[in-house]
Amino acid sequence: MATALEPRPLADLEQDALARVETEMARRARGVKPWTPAEYVDRIARVHAHYAQRRQWLRTHEQDAA
């Protein structure tokens, strides 16, 4: 029987996204063109910025969800 799934918390989704960046960094490290430290930090910063924007949007649209 199928059950309704609760949406995952944003913190979990953010950690998953960071893990994907780590995996991509490791994959690229074995390749011909690895990421530089600056590129790695930029990718991490982009993930954090994306979820910060999402949290801000959710805070400003709380009343719409109710």
ABEGO torsion letter per residue (X at the ends): XBBBBBBBBAAAAAAAAAAAAAAAAAAAAABABBBBAAAAAAAAAAAAAAAAAAAAAAAAAAAAAX
